[in-house]
Amino acid sequence: MAKKTFEDSLAQLEQIVQELESGSLPLENALKKFEDGMKLSQFCEQKLDEIQKKVTLLIQHQDGQIEEKSFLTEDNL
């Protein structure tokens, strides 16, 4: 089985939203789709949180030194 990716999960989530918005699903199927969508949403949120923690900025100073800083700081939260 292939590893679940953020992109694949997001595409599946978008498909579920379209199906639910269409209003054509029987109630039981709609509930199952909703549950699947919630799981996909949680997975995507987890992946985004992981990536956010890894993102850093590389800042080059005038003297040529490169400094690594966290992308998220108290100022931009």
N, C-alpha and C positions, 0 to 999 in steps of 0.2 A: 504494500500500500504506500502511495506517495505521501511525503510529509505535507501536512497542512500548512499553507502559506497565508499571509495576511491578504494578499491580493485575491487569492481564490476564495477565501472566506468572505471578503467584502463583496465580491461578485455574487456569491450565493445569497448573502444577506440582501443585496439589492434586488435579486430575483424574487426572494420571499416577500419583500415589501411590495413589489409590483403585484404579485399574486394576491396578497391580502387586500391591497387597495382596490383590486378589481371587483371584489365583493362576490365573486362567483364560486368560491369554495364552500362546500358544506361545512357546518359548524365544527365537526370533529376534525376535519382536515385543516381548517383554519387554526384551531387550537394547537395541533401538532406543528404546523408551520411556525406559529408564534413562538412555541417552545424552542424549536430549532433556531429561529432567528435570535432569541435571547442568548442561546449558547454561543452562536457565532459572534454576536455583539460583544459578549464578555471576552471571547478569544481575541477579537480585534483590539479591544481596549487594553488588554494585557500586553499584546505585542507593541502597541503604541507607547505604553508606559515604559517597556523595556528599551525601546529605541530612544525615547526621550532622555533616559538616563545615560545613554551612550553618546549622545550628540555633544560634540564639543566645538568650540570656536578656536581657530588658530589665528593668533594676532601677531603680526610682524611689527616690531618696534623700529623706530628710525635708525637705531644702531645695528639693525639686521638680526637681532635676537628674535626668536619665535617663542611665543608663550601660548600654552594651551589653557583655555578657560572653559568652564562648564557653560553650556548654552543657556541653561536655566539658572537665573540668579534671583535674589529677592526682588530686584528692581523690575523684572519682566514677568513675574508670576501673577 
